[in-house]
C-alpha cells in the first residue's frame, strides 16, 4: 500500500487490487486532485496482470460525499471559474469513461454514504456491494447543480422512470431500497463489505480474462453504446450549471447550513 497520507491508496490482494478513497477530513469528497489520482490508480492496476478485478471503496464509514463543495465554492471567486468547471468536469468524465472501458471488472464496495458524483463512480462500476449502513443520495438540485454524469448511468442501470424519482425528489435510499431498485447487487454487514468484494474477485479470477473483458465490452460499449454520448451531453450541462447564480447560492447555503433563497437577486453581468 502507498503511504497513509495519500488521499487515494492502492493495494494488491491478488486476485484483486483495491483503490481506496482516503480523505476522512472531507468525508472522501471528490476534488480535482482525487480524480487525477483515481485515473492514475486505475492505470497502474491495468498494468498488473495478477489483478483480475478492482475493488473501489472508501475509508472510515463513508464511501464519498461527492463533489468537494468547498473547492467548488472557492472557485466562484476565480475570474476563470468557467475554465475551472470545464477542466473538473472533463477530468471526471474521462474517469467515468475509463472505468466503463476498463478491461477488468470493477467492484464498488459502498461502505457508507455515496452522494452526488460518488453515485456516478458507483454506477460506472460493474458490480456494487453495499454495507448495511450505506445510503445513496443525489442532492444536486438542492445545491443549484445537476447530476450530469450520474443521470445517464442511472438510466442505463435501472431506467429513466426510477432516475427521475431519484433526481427530482432528493430522497436518500438505504441499502435495502437500493438493492430492491437494482442499484446494488448485494447488501452485507458493514464489516464484511470488502471481504465479500474479495470473494467475488476470486470468482471472477476463475474465468478466462479474455472472456471477461469481451463480456464487459459487450455490456458497456455495445449494449450501452449510447451512454457515452449521453455522458458527454451530461458533462456539458453539468459544467454549465456551475456557472449559474443558482449554483453559487445553493452551494453557499449548504456550506452555511441555511436554506437557499432561489429568489435572490442575480449578480450583475
C-alpha positions in Angstrom: 0.0 0.0 0.0 1.1 3.6 -0.6 1.9 5.9 2.2 -1.1 6.5 4.6 -1.0 10.3 3.8 -2.1 9.6 0.2 -5.7 10.6 -0.5 -6.0 7.7 -2.9 -4.5 4.4 -1.7 -3.7 1.4 -3.9 -3.3 -2.1 -2.6 -2.8 -5.5 -4.1 -4.5 -8.5 -2.6 -4.3 -11.0 -5.6 -6.5 -11.6 -7.4 -7.9 -8.2 -6.6 -6.4 -4.7 -6.4 -8.1 -2.1 -4.2 -8.4 1.6 -4.8 -9.3 3.3 -1.5 -10.6 6.9 -1.1 -8.7 8.2 1.9 -9.8 11.8 2.8 -11.7 11.4 6.0 -11.5 15.0 7.0 -13.7 15.8 3.9 -15.7 12.6 4.0 -13.8 11.4 0.9 -15.2 14.4 -1.1 -14.0 14.3 -4.8 -11.6 17.1 -5.6 -9.9 17.5 -8.9 -6.7 16.1 -7.4 -8.6 12.9 -6.3 -10.0 12.5 -9.8 -6.5 12.6 -11.3 -5.2 10.2 -8.6 -8.0 7.8 -9.3 -7.2 7.8 -13.0 -3.6 7.0 -12.3 -4.6 4.2 -9.8 -6.8 2.5 -12.5 -3.9 2.8 -15.0 -1.5 1.3 -12.5 -3.8 -1.7 -11.8 -4.5 -2.1 -15.5 -0.8 -3.0 -15.9 -0.9 -5.6 -13.1 -1.6 -9.0 -14.8 -2.2 -10.7 -11.5 -5.0 -8.3 -10.7 -8.2 -9.7 -12.2 -10.7 -7.3 -10.6 -10.5 -3.9 -8.9 -12.3 -3.0 -5.7 -13.2 0.7 -5.3 -14.1 1.7 -1.7 -13.6 4.4 0.9 -12.0 4.7 4.4 -14.0 5.0 7.6 -17.8 4.7 7.2 -18.2 6.9 4.1 -17.7 5.9 0.5 -17.7 9.5 -0.7 -19.7 12.7 -0.1 -19.4 13.5 -3.8 -18.1 16.7 -5.3 -15.9 18.8 -2.9 -18.2 21.7 -2.3 -15.5 23.7 -0.5 -13.3 23.5 -3.6 -16.4 24.4 -5.8 -17.3 27.4 -3.6 -13.7 28.7 -3.7 -13.9 28.6 -7.5 -16.8 31.0 -7.6 -14.5 33.9 -6.8 -12.0 33.0 -9.5 -12.1 35.1 -12.7 -11.5 31.9 -14.7 -14.2 29.9 -12.9 -15.8 28.7 -16.2 -12.5 27.2 -17.2 -12.1 25.5 -13.8 -15.5 23.9 -14.1 -14.8 22.7 -17.6 -11.5 21.2 -16.5 -13.0 19.5 -13.5 -16.0 18.0 -15.4 -13.8 17.0 -18.3 -11.5 15.1 -15.9 -14.4 13.4 -14.1 -16.0 12.5 -17.5 -12.7 10.9 -18.6 -12.5 8.9 -15.3 -16.1 7.6 -15.8 -15.4 6.6 -19.4 -12.2 4.9 -18.4 -14.0 2.9 -15.8 -16.6 1.8 -18.3 -13.9 0.8 -20.7 -11.6 -0.7 -18.1 -10.8 -4.2 -19.2 -11.2 -5.8 -15.8 -14.4 -5.8 -13.7 -14.7 -3.1 -11.1 -16.4 -4.0 -7.8 -17.6 -0.9 -5.9 -17.7 -1.7 -2.2 -20.0 1.1 -0.9 -19.1 1.2 2.8 -21.3 4.2 3.8 -22.8 7.3 2.2 -22.5 7.7 -1.5 -23.6 11.2 -2.6 -23.8 13.0 -5.9 -20.8 12.4 -8.1 -19.8 9.4 -6.0 -23.0 7.7 -7.3 -21.6 8.2 -10.8 -18.4 6.3 -9.7 -20.6 3.6 -8.1 -22.6 3.1 -11.2 -19.6 3.2 -13.6 -18.5 0.1 -11.7 -19.7 -3.3 -12.9 -20.8 -4.8 -9.6 -21.9 -3.0 -6.4 -21.8 -4.4 -2.9 -23.2 -2.2 -0.2 -22.7 -2.1 3.5 -25.9 -2.3 5.5 -25.0 1.2 6.7 -24.8 2.6 3.1 -27.1 5.3 1.9 -27.3 6.8 -1.6 -28.3 10.4 -2.4 -28.4 12.7 -5.3 -29.0 16.2 -3.8 -27.7 18.3 -6.8 -30.9 20.2 -7.5 -30.9 21.3 -3.9 -27.5 22.8 -4.5 -28.3 24.6 -7.8 -26.4 21.9 -9.7 -27.3 18.9 -11.8 -26.2 15.2 -11.7 -25.0 15.3 -15.3 -22.9 12.1 -15.1 -24.9 10.1 -12.6 -28.2 10.6 -14.5 -27.2 8.7 -17.7 -25.7 5.9 -15.6 -28.9 5.5 -13.5 -30.9 5.3 -16.7 -28.5 2.7 -18.1 -28.7 0.6 -14.9 -32.3 0.9 -13.8 -34.2 3.0 -16.3 -35.4 6.6 -16.8 -38.5 6.4 -14.5 -36.5 5.5 -11.5 -33.9 8.0 -12.4 -36.5 10.8 -12.4 -37.6 9.9 -8.9 -34.1 9.9 -7.6 -33.1 13.1 -9.3 -36.2 15.2 -8.6 -37.3 14.1 -5.1 -33.9 14.2 -3.4 -34.7 11.3 -1.2 -31.8 9.2 0.1 -32.0 5.4 -0.3 -30.9 3.0 2.3 -29.0 -0.1 1.3 -32.1 -2.3 1.1 -34.0 0.2 -1.0 -31.0 0.5 -3.4 -30.9 -3.3 -3.6 -34.6 -3.5 -4.4 -34.3 -0.8 -7.1 -31.4 -2.7 -8.7 -28.7 -0.1 -8.0 -26.7 -2.6 -5.9 -26.2 -6.3 -6.3 -25.9 -7.4 -2.7 -26.0 -5.9 0.8 -23.8 -7.3 3.6 -22.8 -6.4 7.1 -20.6 -3.4 7.3 -17.6 -5.3 8.5 -17.9 -7.7 5.5 -18.2 -5.4 2.6 -14.6 -5.6 1.4 -14.3 -9.3 2.2 -17.4 -10.1 0.1 -15.9 -8.0 -2.7 -12.7 -10.0 -2.5 -14.7 -13.3 -2.7 -16.3 -12.0 -5.9 -12.9 -11.1 -7.3 -11.8 -14.7 -6.6 -14.9 -15.9 -8.5 -14.1 -13.6 -11.4 -10.5 -15.0 -11.4 -11.8 -18.5 -12.2 -13.0 -17.3 -15.6 -11.0 -16.5 -18.8 -9.5 -13.0 -18.7 -10.3 -12.5 -22.4 -13.9 -13.7 -22.0 -14.4 -11.4 -19.0 -13.0 -8.4 -20.9 -15.2 -9.2 -24.0 -18.3 -9.6 -21.8 -17.7 -6.2 -20.2 -17.1 -4.6 -23.6 -20.4 -6.2 -24.8 -22.3 -4.8 -21.9 -20.9 -1.3 -21.7 -19.7 -0.5 -25.3 -22.2 -2.4 -27.4 -25.5 -2.7 -25.5 -24.7 0.5 -23.6 -23.1 2.3 -26.5 -25.4 5.4 -26.3 -24.4 6.1 -22.7 -21.1 7.6 -23.9 -23.0 10.2 -25.9 -25.3 10.9 -23.0 -22.4 11.3 -20.6 -20.8 13.9 -22.9 -24.0 15.9 -23.0 -24.5 15.5 -19.3 -20.9 16.7 -18.6 -21.5 19.8 -20.7 -24.7 20.6 -18.8 -23.0 19.8 -15.5 -20.3 22.4 -16.3 -22.8 25.0 -17.4 -24.9 24.6 -14.3 -21.9 25.5 -12.2 -21.7 29.0 -13.8 -25.2 30.0 -12.7 -26.3 32.2 -9.8 -28.3 29.2 -8.6 -25.2 27.1 -8.1 -23.5 29.9 -6.2 -26.5 30.3 -3.9 -27.1 26.6 -3.4 -23.6 25.7 -2.6 -23.2 28.7 -0.3 -26.4 27.9 1.5 -25.3 24.3 2.1 -21.9 25.3 3.5 -23.5 28.0 5.7 -26.2 25.5 6.9 -29.2 27.5 5.8 -32.0 27.2 3.3 -31.2 28.5 -0.2 -33.0 31.6 -1.5 -33.8 30.8 -5.1 -35.4 34.2 -5.5 -32.2 36.1 -4.5 -31.2 38.9 -6.9 -29.0 37.9 -9.7 -25.4 39.1 -9.7 -24.6 41.9 -12.2 -23.3 40.7 -15.6 
